[in-house]
Amino acid sequence: MSQLFFDFFAEVKSEARESDFIISQENELVYSALRNFCSQKDFSSSNLQSVVIQGAKSSGKTELLRKILTEFSAEFLQKDDLVAVNLLQLFSANHFYILEDIDCIDDDNLLLHVINSAAEAKAFLILSTTSLQEFSLKDLVSRLKNITILTIKNPESDLMKMLMVKELAKLQITLKGEFIDNIVKNITRNYQAIFMAVKFLEMELASVGKGVDDELVKKVIKFINA
């Protein structure tokens, strides 16, 4: 797979929308737990003060958090702004704050400072990540171990089919059910594979100027599994 394709794919998926979120058996427990978490009113008497949402790339973490944002009063923290402010002044007591993709923050000390500052300010904190294995600072690793982790499971075939149909419909691409079944059955069982398959189909259809056939389906499967 070319770097150009990955760069283009990353740009497309960065435009996550709350309307893209689908409640499924893979994420319904996380969604329910997160709603319960955000229903808390008082930090000092709360059961949980912070949570981590963990899920593979393209698993819908951002879409889920944007849906929560529409239901509850919460604020997204911008990573670039964290180094330029007094973190204690950034947080307000009993308010909810969301910090996405903590595994992409290079400074472990900064992340630990954010978590500790939120707790000191009595502010609720929601973190998201693809993995908790990226951190080396012992104090941060210890701190994260004491935070409840809500994990979005990898998709079963039914959800993969649903996601593929939805993404194809956005592009006004019609695909036979047997082609969708064949792709889903033979590619890696994760969210990113579905979005990459749809994007690859779009690019191929635009370049060859003909409809989807068995050869193109095989080409999609080979590309995703390469």
PyMOL commands that set and color helices and strands:
alter all, ss='L'
color gray80, all
select helices_A, chain A and resi 3-13+18-20+28-38+61-71+79-84+87-90+102-104+108-120+138-145+157-170+177-186+191-208+214-225
alter helices_A, ss='H'
color red, helices_A
select strands_A, chain A and resi 50-54+74-76+96-99+124-129+148-151
alter strands_A, ss='S'
color yellow, strands_A
deselect
rebuild
show_as cartoon
